[in-house]
Amino acid sequence: MFRNLSDGAKGAYCMIIGSLLLTSQDAITKWLTSSYHAGEILFYRGIFTFLPIIFLVLWAGDIKLLRTRSFKSTLLRAVLGSATSVFVVLSFAFLPLATALAIIFLSPILLTALSVPFLGETVGWRRWCAVFVGFCGVLLIIQPGQGGVWVYFLIPLFTALLVTMRDIVTRRMRGGDTSLSILFYSMLVAVLTGGISLPIFGYSFPNWSDIGLFAAAGIMVSFSHLLIIQALLFAPGATVAPFKYLSLVYAAGIGYVVWGDIPNLGKIVGAVLVVLAGLFILYREMNIKKTIP
């Protein structure tokens, strides 16, 4: 049945399922933050991320899939990805799942703003307006002056910046590395980072139930990233990227069922503004690319 679908439909299904797996993994990670620090989570979860990678390499029968042709760029991207993972975990430790994800989704908007100095790209006034709207949405989510520990909101904001820097490095990469290669080195650096943290911040051996959670989270990380990459291979970004924002719906539902989190009206409106700004920027970028011969 899947084979009979159009490429656009295949891409949409891959993005929907990939986003669901990634958000479910985020929920498991948030659950584990009550017992393990970020380094432990990166290490124990990271071990299991290699299972799907090894399986796919063996299935293809080609170890060259893990070869990198741009080692410096791959390493830099892996380091930024590892740092991103650390701060994602910290974001979930201190904030509701949907709130943290909504702020992290600021990254496409930051990418537009930073593409001028870092990539030399030209950004028109319409996209600058979208950047402004996105930042207004984040302010509604944070709601400064309304009480609470506002410093915690700086963690997902910094996470969004790290995601942006990682994506800038990805845009500048050349050499045609496979998605498996990029994922492999990113996970390798994440595991090493987690391992280095254990003697510094301490460690505890997980019980069998937690091992099951780490295994589920690690496998979900690998498959979700591979599905999202495959979605972009099936169809243009403008077709499949909007489905990625379903993560906020998944996160709101999981947050309500598991932790009883209910976002107020300001946070909901702020999240909607961030999503609309991101979608508008995507729409403008795709239209600009179409006009370039």
Backbone bond lengths (Angstrom), bond angles and torsions (degrees), N, CA, C in turn:
res aa  C-N    CA-C-N  psi(-1)  N-CA   C-N-CA  omega(-1)  CA-C   N-CA-C  phi
1 M - - - 1.464 - - 1.535 110.48 -
2 F 1.350 116.67 -42.76 1.460 121.15 -178.67 1.526 110.81 -62.15
3 R 1.336 116.17 -35.26 1.456 120.30 -178.17 1.523 112.05 -65.58
4 N 1.333 117.34 -26.29 1.460 121.16 -176.93 1.531 112.97 -82.91
5 L 1.335 116.62 -7.35 1.459 120.19 -178.67 1.519 110.26 -77.47
6 S 1.330 115.77 156.84 1.459 120.36 174.05 1.528 109.36 -70.42
7 D 1.339 116.40 163.18 1.464 119.62 178.93 1.522 111.41 -61.89
8 G 1.330 116.74 -35.82 1.460 119.81 178.19 1.517 111.97 -63.30
9 A 1.343 115.75 -42.30 1.470 119.95 179.13 1.529 110.45 -67.94
10 K 1.327 117.18 -40.15 1.465 120.24 177.25 1.531 110.71 -60.64
11 G 1.335 115.39 -44.80 1.456 119.47 178.95 1.515 112.21 -62.20
12 A 1.337 116.35 -40.76 1.465 120.45 179.67 1.527 111.01 -63.49
13 Y 1.337 116.68 -44.82 1.469 120.04 178.67 1.523 111.21 -62.05
14 C 1.337 116.90 -42.05 1.470 120.42 179.69 1.530 110.61 -62.70
15 M 1.337 117.10 -42.04 1.459 120.53 -179.44 1.528 111.35 -68.78
16 I 1.335 117.18 -40.15 1.465 121.07 179.24 1.525 110.78 -62.78
17 I 1.338 116.13 -47.85 1.465 120.16 -178.96 1.526 110.52 -70.10
18 G 1.335 116.94 -40.99 1.459 120.17 179.10 1.513 112.13 -62.18
19 S 1.326 117.22 -42.01 1.463 120.87 178.76 1.521 111.22 -66.71
20 L 1.341 116.83 -37.43 1.462 120.27 177.84 1.526 110.68 -64.70
21 L 1.336 116.92 -44.05 1.470 120.10 178.25 1.523 111.11 -62.92
22 L 1.339 116.28 -42.29 1.464 119.71 -177.85 1.521 111.09 -66.53
23 T 1.331 117.37 -40.87 1.460 120.41 179.62 1.526 111.04 -70.21
24 S 1.332 117.14 -37.34 1.473 120.12 176.47 1.522 110.54 -63.50
25 Q 1.341 115.68 -38.90 1.457 120.42 175.66 1.522 110.88 -63.84
26 D 1.338 115.93 -39.75 1.466 119.97 177.26 1.529 110.71 -59.77
27 A 1.323 116.27 -40.41 1.465 120.50 179.41 1.527 111.00 -64.92
28 I 1.334 116.93 -41.97 1.467 120.43 177.11 1.523 109.91 -62.31
29 T 1.330 116.09 -42.66 1.465 120.67 178.85 1.523 110.76 -61.03
30 K 1.331 116.63 -44.52 1.466 119.68 178.31 1.530 110.77 -60.63
31 W 1.323 116.79 -39.95 1.469 121.28 178.60 1.527 110.50 -61.96
32 L 1.325 116.92 -40.21 1.461 121.68 -177.50 1.522 113.07 -73.76
33 T 1.351 117.69 -19.65 1.464 119.79 -179.39 1.521 112.54 -64.94
34 S 1.319 117.83 -16.80 1.468 120.09 178.13 1.519 111.94 -74.03
35 S 1.342 117.50 -16.51 1.464 121.16 -177.33 1.522 113.87 -122.93
36 Y 1.333 117.85 -17.77 1.458 120.82 -174.72 1.529 110.03 -134.76
37 H 1.347 116.07 144.61 1.461 118.47 176.59 1.526 109.68 -81.58
38 A 1.343 115.48 171.96 1.464 120.68 -172.23 1.525 112.67 -58.28
39 G 1.337 117.29 -39.57 1.458 120.50 -179.82 1.516 112.80 -63.64
40 E 1.330 116.00 -40.94 1.469 119.59 177.44 1.518 111.08 -62.79
41 I 1.323 116.09 -42.22 1.465 119.95 -178.78 1.524 110.38 -64.38
42 L 1.343 116.74 -43.81 1.459 119.47 178.52 1.525 111.17 -61.07
43 F 1.323 116.59 -40.04 1.457 120.47 -176.70 1.524 111.87 -71.79
44 Y 1.331 116.91 -55.14 1.464 119.88 -175.74 1.525 111.83 -67.85
45 R 1.332 116.12 -42.40 1.467 119.17 178.24 1.522 110.59 -67.35
46 G 1.341 115.77 -39.62 1.455 120.60 -176.53 1.518 113.72 -61.88
47 I 1.339 116.31 -33.63 1.465 119.63 179.77 1.530 110.62 -57.05
48 F 1.319 115.68 -40.52 1.469 119.92 -175.79 1.529 112.95 -80.56
49 T 1.356 117.54 -14.20 1.461 118.59 177.84 1.525 111.79 -67.50
50 F 1.342 116.68 -20.25 1.460 119.37 -177.99 1.533 112.38 -78.11
51 L 1.331 117.40 -18.34 1.468 119.03 -177.32 1.532 112.07 -59.80
52 P 1.334 119.92 -51.30 1.479 118.62 178.02 1.525 112.29 -64.08
53 I 1.340 117.45 -35.48 1.466 119.98 -179.62 1.520 110.48 -63.88
54 I 1.346 116.53 -47.12 1.470 121.15 179.03 1.522 110.61 -61.62
55 F 1.338 115.45 -42.71 1.471 119.94 -179.94 1.523 110.86 -60.16
56 L 1.331 117.63 -45.16 1.461 121.04 -176.79 1.528 111.64 -69.73
57 V 1.334 116.92 -34.97 1.463 119.86 177.21 1.532 110.08 -66.48
58 L 1.343 115.95 -43.82 1.458 119.96 178.55 1.526 111.12 -65.41
59 W 1.341 115.80 -37.76 1.464 120.56 178.81 1.524 110.93 -62.62
60 A 1.351 115.05 -41.53 1.460 119.65 179.36 1.526 111.68 -77.88
61 G 1.335 116.14 -22.29 1.460 120.06 -178.91 1.515 113.78 65.68
62 D 1.344 115.56 33.19 1.464 119.29 -176.81 1.518 109.59 -143.32
63 I 1.331 117.08 100.01 1.457 122.12 179.23 1.526 111.43 -67.01
64 K 1.343 116.93 -17.74 1.465 120.42 180.00 1.526 112.45 -65.81
65 L 1.330 116.73 -13.63 1.465 120.09 176.96 1.525 111.99 -61.76
66 L 1.340 115.82 -21.71 1.468 120.63 -178.99 1.525 112.20 -94.22
67 R 1.322 117.33 0.99 1.458 120.05 -178.92 1.525 110.11 -74.27
68 T 1.334 115.43 140.59 1.460 120.10 175.55 1.512 109.65 -112.52
69 R 1.324 115.94 138.92 1.459 121.14 -179.75 1.521 112.20 -102.92
70 S 1.307 116.78 -2.55 1.465 121.51 178.54 1.526 107.81 -139.46
71 F 1.333 115.65 78.33 1.456 120.43 -170.01 1.530 112.32 -61.93
72 K 1.331 117.88 -43.48 1.465 120.36 -177.56 1.526 111.13 -62.39
73 S 1.334 115.95 -46.27 1.464 119.18 179.53 1.522 111.29 -66.07
74 T 1.338 116.16 -40.28 1.463 120.32 178.92 1.516 110.71 -63.15
75 L 1.342 116.85 -42.52 1.459 121.03 179.71 1.522 110.99 -65.98
76 L 1.341 116.91 -43.44 1.462 120.22 179.03 1.518 110.69 -62.28
77 R 1.324 116.45 -43.22 1.462 119.65 178.41 1.517 111.02 -63.92
78 A 1.331 116.83 -39.09 1.464 120.98 179.45 1.517 111.20 -65.32
79 V 1.338 117.09 -40.22 1.475 120.94 178.53 1.525 110.43 -64.79
80 L 1.325 116.10 -45.00 1.462 119.70 177.88 1.530 110.83 -64.08
81 G 1.340 116.20 -38.32 1.461 120.04 177.60 1.518 111.76 -64.66
82 S 1.330 116.47 -39.38 1.457 120.84 178.50 1.527 111.03 -65.21
83 A 1.344 115.94 -44.25 1.465 119.83 177.09 1.525 110.75 -62.20
84 T 1.331 116.08 -38.60 1.462 120.28 177.04 1.520 111.01 -60.09
85 S 1.331 116.41 -44.43 1.466 120.78 -179.65 1.527 111.41 -60.52
86 V 1.336 116.09 -40.67 1.469 120.17 179.00 1.524 110.55 -59.94
87 F 1.330 116.24 -48.03 1.458 119.55 -175.98 1.530 112.50 -76.37
88 V 1.326 117.48 -24.81 1.468 119.39 171.46 1.525 109.87 -63.32
89 V 1.332 115.53 -45.41 1.470 119.84 178.54 1.519 110.40 -60.77
90 L 1.340 117.18 -44.58 1.466 120.66 179.52 1.529 111.01 -63.65
91 S 1.332 117.00 -36.55 1.466 120.78 177.99 1.516 110.86 -60.85
92 F 1.334 115.91 -44.13 1.457 120.04 -179.74 1.523 112.10 -70.38
93 A 1.324 116.76 -25.83 1.463 120.27 -179.44 1.523 111.52 -69.65
94 F 1.345 116.72 -31.29 1.466 119.95 -172.17 1.521 114.34 -110.86
95 L 1.336 118.04 -12.68 1.459 120.14 -175.37 1.523 110.89 -132.62
96 P 1.337 117.57 156.96 1.465 120.01 173.15 1.519 110.95 -58.16
97 L 1.310 116.31 150.23 1.464 122.22 -174.03 1.532 112.00 -57.31
98 A 1.329 117.00 -50.66 1.467 120.80 -176.87 1.526 111.65 -66.12
99 T 1.331 117.54 -37.48 1.467 121.34 179.67 1.521 110.65 -64.47
100 A 1.331 116.62 -47.00 1.461 120.86 179.89 1.525 110.94 -61.60
101 L 1.337 117.30 -44.83 1.466 120.41 -178.98 1.528 111.61 -65.36
102 A 1.331 116.92 -38.24 1.465 120.07 -179.55 1.522 110.59 -61.32
103 I 1.335 117.21 -39.61 1.467 120.42 179.02 1.530 110.37 -72.17
104 I 1.325 117.26 -39.81 1.466 120.66 179.25 1.530 110.69 -63.31
105 F 1.336 117.05 -29.98 1.460 120.80 177.99 1.530 112.30 -69.26
106 L 1.322 116.57 1.19 1.462 120.33 172.50 1.531 110.87 -69.54
107 S 1.332 117.42 -14.39 1.470 121.30 -172.84 1.538 114.28 -56.42
108 P 1.360 120.67 -42.48 1.474 117.89 178.05 1.524 112.60 -62.34
109 I 1.334 115.69 -30.79 1.460 120.33 179.19 1.525 109.78 -72.78
110 L 1.337 117.01 -41.80 1.457 120.76 175.39 1.523 111.39 -63.19
111 L 1.335 115.58 -36.46 1.458 119.95 179.72 1.523 110.59 -61.23
112 T 1.328 116.54 -39.12 1.457 120.32 177.32 1.520 111.00 -64.17
113 A 1.337 116.63 -44.43 1.460 120.78 -178.76 1.525 111.74 -65.85
114 L 1.334 117.11 -39.90 1.469 120.99 -175.60 1.524 113.19 -87.15
115 S 1.337 117.44 -8.76 1.462 119.34 179.84 1.523 111.41 -69.08
116 V 1.336 116.64 -18.94 1.469 119.86 178.77 1.532 110.59 -70.06
117 P 1.352 119.18 -56.54 1.470 118.30 -179.02 1.526 114.36 -74.97
118 F 1.353 117.83 -31.77 1.461 120.33 -172.80 1.533 113.07 -91.55
119 L 1.327 117.14 -32.65 1.464 120.04 -175.96 1.523 113.10 -115.08
120 G 1.345 115.90 -4.69 1.459 119.10 179.05 1.511 113.90 68.60
121 E 1.338 117.41 22.23 1.458 120.81 -179.07 1.526 110.54 -84.85
122 T 1.327 115.58 157.79 1.462 121.45 177.76 1.521 109.52 -98.87
123 V 1.315 116.29 129.93 1.462 122.15 -179.59 1.522 108.85 -117.78
124 G 1.329 116.14 121.45 1.460 121.07 -178.40 1.516 112.55 -79.35
125 W 1.333 115.04 173.62 1.464 119.65 -175.30 1.522 112.63 -65.91
126 R 1.327 117.72 -28.85 1.463 119.56 -179.79 1.526 110.74 -65.50
127 R 1.331 115.71 -43.56 1.467 118.40 179.96 1.533 110.93 -71.74
128 W 1.343 117.39 -32.14 1.467 118.70 174.40 1.531 110.30 -63.83
129 C 1.326 117.06 -36.71 1.474 120.10 176.02 1.527 110.51 -63.70
130 A 1.343 115.86 -39.14 1.458 119.55 177.97 1.530 110.56 -64.69
131 V 1.345 116.94 -38.86 1.468 120.56 176.38 1.527 110.31 -59.87
132 F 1.338 116.22 -44.40 1.460 120.75 179.30 1.525 111.29 -62.15
133 V 1.341 116.47 -43.53 1.468 120.59 178.76 1.529 110.47 -62.11
134 G 1.330 116.36 -41.16 1.459 120.17 179.01 1.514 112.19 -61.30
135 F 1.333 116.92 -42.86 1.459 119.81 179.10 1.534 111.07 -67.98
136 C 1.325 117.04 -34.20 1.475 119.65 174.84 1.524 110.10 -62.76
137 G 1.347 116.12 -39.01 1.461 120.07 177.04 1.507 111.96 -61.58
138 V 1.329 116.88 -41.29 1.468 120.15 178.40 1.520 110.51 -64.18
139 L 1.330 117.37 -39.29 1.468 119.90 177.83 1.530 111.16 -62.00
140 L 1.321 116.82 -37.63 1.468 119.71 176.92 1.525 111.32 -66.56
141 I 1.341 116.73 -34.60 1.463 120.00 178.10 1.522 110.48 -69.49
142 I 1.340 116.06 -44.55 1.465 120.25 -178.29 1.522 111.16 -72.52
143 Q 1.357 116.33 -39.06 1.466 122.56 -179.23 1.526 111.61 51.87
144 P 1.344 117.15 64.17 1.464 119.44 179.90 1.515 111.93 -61.24
145 G 1.305 116.34 142.75 1.455 121.58 -179.40 1.511 114.04 87.10
146 Q 1.358 117.68 -0.87 1.455 120.94 -179.20 1.523 112.82 -97.86
147 G 1.325 117.44 13.81 1.465 120.20 -179.65 1.511 111.11 90.45
148 G 1.317 115.83 179.09 1.456 120.64 -178.76 1.515 110.99 86.45
149 V 1.288 116.42 173.70 1.459 121.88 -179.72 1.526 107.67 -92.19
150 W 1.345 116.10 90.44 1.459 120.55 -173.94 1.517 112.20 -67.37
151 V 1.342 117.43 -21.02 1.465 120.33 -179.47 1.532 110.53 -60.23
152 Y 1.327 117.44 -31.30 1.467 120.90 -179.70 1.526 111.87 -59.98
153 F 1.356 116.26 -28.78 1.461 119.33 -178.92 1.523 112.03 -70.89
154 L 1.343 117.00 -17.89 1.460 119.87 177.30 1.526 111.42 -68.02
155 I 1.344 116.76 -24.67 1.471 119.93 -177.73 1.523 111.07 -66.11
156 P 1.346 119.91 -53.94 1.477 117.94 177.24 1.524 112.96 -66.79
157 L 1.348 118.20 -27.59 1.458 119.74 175.56 1.528 110.38 -63.38
158 F 1.339 116.20 -44.37 1.462 120.18 176.96 1.528 110.47 -66.65
159 T 1.331 116.32 -34.78 1.462 120.47 175.89 1.521 110.70 -60.62
160 A 1.337 116.82 -44.51 1.469 120.86 177.95 1.524 110.82 -60.01
161 L 1.335 116.89 -37.78 1.462 120.82 177.92 1.524 110.54 -65.20
162 L 1.340 116.98 -42.44 1.459 121.01 178.13 1.531 111.21 -63.19
163 V 1.334 116.48 -42.71 1.467 120.41 177.23 1.530 109.87 -59.37
164 T 1.334 115.88 -41.29 1.458 120.73 179.56 1.522 111.45 -62.74
165 M 1.343 117.07 -45.72 1.463 120.93 179.59 1.530 110.58 -64.15
166 R 1.328 116.15 -38.08 1.469 119.82 176.77 1.519 110.82 -62.36
167 D 1.339 116.53 -42.09 1.461 120.21 -179.05 1.531 111.48 -69.72
168 I 1.340 117.18 -33.29 1.461 120.37 176.45 1.526 110.02 -63.89
169 V 1.341 116.20 -43.85 1.465 120.10 177.51 1.528 109.98 -61.80
170 T 1.345 116.51 -40.35 1.459 121.00 179.55 1.530 110.82 -61.90
171 R 1.332 116.78 -42.02 1.462 120.57 179.18 1.529 111.78 -62.83
172 R 1.338 115.33 -32.00 1.463 119.50 -176.14 1.529 112.55 -89.22
173 M 1.336 116.29 -5.36 1.463 119.20 -179.74 1.519 110.71 -70.91
174 R 1.292 114.64 142.44 1.455 120.72 176.45 1.519 107.92 -132.22
175 G 1.323 117.89 152.69 1.459 120.62 176.39 1.510 113.68 125.46
176 G 1.321 117.83 -12.59 1.455 120.15 174.14 1.511 115.25 70.29
177 D 1.342 118.04 39.83 1.456 120.03 175.88 1.526 109.77 -63.39
178 T 1.330 116.54 146.21 1.457 120.66 178.60 1.523 110.53 -74.71
179 S 1.330 115.88 160.45 1.460 120.13 177.63 1.524 110.85 -62.36
180 L 1.336 117.07 -34.87 1.460 120.98 177.87 1.526 111.07 -64.76
181 S 1.329 116.62 -39.49 1.456 120.82 179.31 1.527 110.82 -64.66
182 I 1.324 116.58 -47.39 1.468 121.01 179.82 1.523 110.27 -61.15
183 L 1.333 116.31 -44.75 1.457 120.84 -179.88 1.530 111.38 -65.19
184 F 1.329 116.62 -40.84 1.470 121.21 -178.32 1.524 111.32 -60.44
185 Y 1.317 117.53 -50.01 1.466 120.27 -177.47 1.526 111.65 -70.43
186 S 1.318 116.91 -32.44 1.464 119.83 176.38 1.520 110.80 -64.88
187 M 1.324 116.21 -43.82 1.463 120.24 179.15 1.533 111.24 -69.20
188 L 1.331 116.79 -35.52 1.470 120.92 179.58 1.528 110.44 -62.26
189 V 1.328 116.83 -46.88 1.461 120.51 179.18 1.527 110.85 -65.94
190 A 1.342 117.39 -36.76 1.467 120.79 178.45 1.530 111.01 -62.76
191 V 1.337 116.89 -43.43 1.471 120.67 179.10 1.528 110.54 -65.42
192 L 1.325 116.60 -42.37 1.466 119.84 178.59 1.531 111.02 -63.48
193 T 1.333 116.37 -40.17 1.465 120.46 177.96 1.521 110.62 -62.40
194 G 1.328 115.80 -45.58 1.463 119.55 177.63 1.514 111.68 -63.19
195 G 1.332 116.96 -40.90 1.453 120.51 -179.90 1.521 112.64 -63.57
196 I 1.332 116.74 -40.04 1.465 120.93 178.86 1.523 111.36 -64.15
197 S 1.330 116.56 -32.10 1.465 120.24 -177.18 1.531 113.05 -73.95
198 L 1.333 117.17 -21.96 1.469 119.88 -173.04 1.529 113.45 -61.16
199 P 1.342 120.09 -50.08 1.464 118.36 178.81 1.523 113.45 -70.00
200 I 1.334 116.92 -16.65 1.472 120.61 -178.99 1.519 111.70 -85.49
201 F 1.321 116.53 -48.47 1.463 121.65 -175.40 1.524 113.11 -102.92
202 G 1.341 116.61 -1.20 1.456 120.31 -179.85 1.516 111.84 90.21
203 Y 1.314 114.96 163.47 1.457 119.12 -179.80 1.517 109.91 -153.07
204 S 1.290 115.56 157.33 1.465 122.53 174.78 1.522 107.40 -136.80
205 F 1.313 116.66 143.13 1.454 120.52 179.66 1.526 109.33 -77.92
206 P 1.318 118.25 127.08 1.466 120.43 -178.80 1.523 111.66 -69.41
207 N 1.334 114.97 148.24 1.462 118.88 174.21 1.530 108.73 -77.82
208 W 1.327 115.24 176.64 1.464 119.23 -173.18 1.527 112.89 -63.32
209 S 1.327 117.10 -36.37 1.467 118.64 179.89 1.523 111.08 -67.69
210 D 1.336 115.95 -38.28 1.462 119.29 178.03 1.532 111.28 -71.02
211 I 1.324 116.52 -33.82 1.461 119.27 174.97 1.529 109.95 -59.87
212 G 1.327 115.50 -40.47 1.466 119.75 176.44 1.520 111.77 -61.01
213 L 1.348 116.61 -39.85 1.463 120.39 178.51 1.527 111.08 -67.91
214 F 1.331 116.65 -42.53 1.461 119.92 177.16 1.530 111.00 -61.58
215 A 1.333 116.01 -41.24 1.461 120.44 179.43 1.527 110.53 -63.40
216 A 1.325 115.94 -45.74 1.467 119.75 179.74 1.524 110.79 -62.35
217 A 1.344 116.76 -43.69 1.465 120.64 -179.49 1.520 111.14 -64.64
218 G 1.333 117.57 -43.50 1.452 120.99 -178.87 1.511 112.52 -63.93
219 I 1.321 116.70 -44.74 1.465 120.53 179.38 1.531 110.39 -65.61
220 M 1.346 115.81 -39.08 1.464 119.44 177.89 1.523 111.52 -63.65
221 V 1.332 117.31 -38.53 1.465 120.70 179.00 1.524 109.97 -58.22
222 S 1.323 116.28 -50.19 1.468 119.94 -177.87 1.519 112.12 -62.72
223 F 1.329 116.67 -51.98 1.463 119.62 -176.44 1.530 112.12 -66.01
224 S 1.339 117.19 -35.78 1.461 119.27 -179.69 1.522 110.77 -65.37
225 H 1.345 117.05 -44.69 1.463 119.67 179.24 1.528 111.15 -64.74
226 L 1.326 116.86 -40.61 1.455 119.76 179.66 1.532 111.36 -66.53
227 L 1.335 117.42 -37.87 1.469 120.48 178.08 1.525 111.36 -67.06
228 I 1.339 115.85 -40.00 1.467 119.27 179.29 1.522 110.52 -65.87
229 I 1.340 116.83 -40.77 1.461 120.41 176.07 1.528 110.19 -63.04
230 Q 1.334 116.18 -43.77 1.468 120.25 -179.72 1.522 111.28 -64.03
231 A 1.334 116.70 -35.05 1.462 119.88 177.56 1.525 110.71 -59.40
232 L 1.342 115.96 -40.63 1.460 120.40 -179.88 1.526 112.03 -73.22
233 L 1.334 116.56 -21.08 1.460 120.19 175.22 1.524 111.12 -79.06
234 F 1.325 116.70 -33.13 1.462 121.09 179.35 1.522 112.07 -72.37
235 A 1.338 116.79 -40.59 1.458 119.87 -170.33 1.523 110.85 -144.89
236 P 1.349 117.68 160.66 1.462 121.11 178.39 1.527 111.84 -61.28
237 G 1.336 115.62 155.06 1.459 120.62 -179.27 1.517 113.07 -57.34
238 A 1.356 116.57 -37.49 1.461 119.82 -179.26 1.522 111.93 -62.62
239 T 1.325 117.17 -25.42 1.462 121.33 -179.31 1.520 111.76 -80.66
240 V 1.332 117.47 -42.61 1.462 120.52 -170.75 1.522 114.74 -102.88
241 A 1.351 117.58 -27.29 1.464 119.70 -175.30 1.532 113.67 -58.96
242 P 1.354 119.85 -38.20 1.468 118.40 178.42 1.523 113.92 -55.51
243 F 1.328 117.52 -30.65 1.463 119.80 -179.32 1.538 111.96 -69.44
244 K 1.325 116.11 -18.60 1.465 119.44 178.17 1.524 111.00 -64.54
245 Y 1.328 116.35 -29.93 1.461 120.29 -178.95 1.530 112.04 -71.24
246 L 1.326 117.33 -7.10 1.464 119.73 171.99 1.524 110.79 -62.11
247 S 1.345 116.51 -17.64 1.460 120.58 177.29 1.522 111.31 -55.49
248 L 1.327 116.83 -36.01 1.464 120.19 179.68 1.522 111.20 -67.53
249 V 1.327 116.41 -35.94 1.470 119.93 177.11 1.522 109.65 -68.99
250 Y 1.347 116.46 -45.54 1.457 120.02 177.25 1.532 110.45 -58.45
251 A 1.340 116.03 -45.16 1.464 120.54 -176.56 1.526 111.29 -64.88
252 A 1.333 116.36 -40.08 1.470 119.49 178.79 1.526 110.60 -63.64
253 G 1.344 116.42 -42.14 1.465 119.70 179.04 1.517 112.57 -66.06
254 I 1.332 116.73 -45.94 1.467 120.23 179.17 1.523 110.58 -64.96
255 G 1.331 116.41 -41.81 1.458 120.14 -179.92 1.519 112.52 -61.47
256 Y 1.334 115.95 -38.14 1.467 119.49 179.24 1.529 111.44 -70.34
257 V 1.337 116.66 -44.30 1.468 120.70 -177.04 1.524 111.64 -68.80
258 V 1.334 117.41 -43.25 1.467 121.15 -173.02 1.530 111.97 -86.69
259 W 1.333 117.43 -45.53 1.471 120.04 -173.63 1.527 113.75 -113.33
260 G 1.316 117.59 -4.51 1.450 120.37 -179.48 1.516 113.79 72.27
261 D 1.347 117.26 24.37 1.467 121.61 -179.31 1.529 110.02 -75.29
262 I 1.328 115.40 127.38 1.459 120.78 176.35 1.521 108.02 -126.78
263 P 1.344 118.36 106.62 1.470 119.87 -179.40 1.521 111.25 -68.22
264 N 1.344 116.30 142.75 1.458 118.84 177.26 1.527 109.99 -78.94
265 L 1.338 115.60 176.04 1.462 120.62 -174.74 1.520 111.81 -60.79
266 G 1.337 117.26 -38.50 1.462 120.34 -179.03 1.517 112.00 -61.95
267 K 1.330 116.65 -43.07 1.470 120.27 179.53 1.531 111.35 -66.94
268 I 1.337 116.31 -37.13 1.468 119.41 178.60 1.524 110.51 -65.53
269 V 1.337 116.86 -46.58 1.468 120.89 179.47 1.528 109.61 -63.07
270 G 1.339 116.97 -41.43 1.460 120.46 178.90 1.513 112.31 -61.42
271 A 1.339 116.72 -43.39 1.466 120.61 178.66 1.527 110.73 -63.44
272 V 1.330 116.89 -39.85 1.471 120.93 178.58 1.526 110.20 -62.82
273 L 1.336 117.68 -41.98 1.464 120.72 179.13 1.529 111.50 -63.85
274 V 1.327 116.80 -41.00 1.468 120.48 178.41 1.529 110.17 -62.42
275 V 1.328 116.58 -44.22 1.461 121.01 -179.86 1.526 110.93 -64.31
276 L 1.334 117.12 -46.64 1.467 120.48 -178.86 1.524 110.71 -63.50
277 A 1.326 117.41 -40.56 1.460 120.48 178.66 1.525 110.53 -63.54
278 G 1.330 116.56 -43.04 1.461 120.68 178.48 1.512 112.53 -62.88
279 L 1.341 116.34 -42.00 1.467 120.47 179.54 1.532 111.44 -67.50
280 F 1.331 116.33 -37.50 1.463 119.36 178.90 1.525 110.96 -65.57
281 I 1.337 116.38 -42.37 1.464 120.41 178.25 1.528 110.01 -62.08
282 L 1.320 116.81 -42.25 1.464 120.44 177.40 1.527 110.46 -61.10
283 Y 1.325 116.85 -44.07 1.465 122.01 -179.97 1.522 110.91 -60.97
284 R 1.343 117.05 -44.45 1.462 120.79 -179.32 1.525 111.29 -66.10
285 E 1.347 116.33 -41.35 1.468 119.26 -178.99 1.524 111.08 -64.31
286 M 1.339 116.74 -40.45 1.464 119.77 179.64 1.524 110.85 -66.72
287 N 1.336 117.86 -38.21 1.460 120.78 178.82 1.523 111.56 -67.45
288 I 1.354 115.53 -37.21 1.461 119.89 179.11 1.527 109.96 -65.21
289 K 1.343 116.63 -42.11 1.463 120.72 179.32 1.524 111.20 -62.35
290 K 1.348 116.53 -35.16 1.464 119.72 -179.53 1.531 111.88 -66.72
291 T 1.349 115.90 -29.65 1.456 119.57 -177.91 1.523 113.32 -82.84
292 I 1.367 115.90 -10.99 1.463 119.54 179.62 1.518 109.24 -86.13
293 P 1.318 119.15 122.16 1.467 121.07 -176.94 1.521 111.23 -70.89
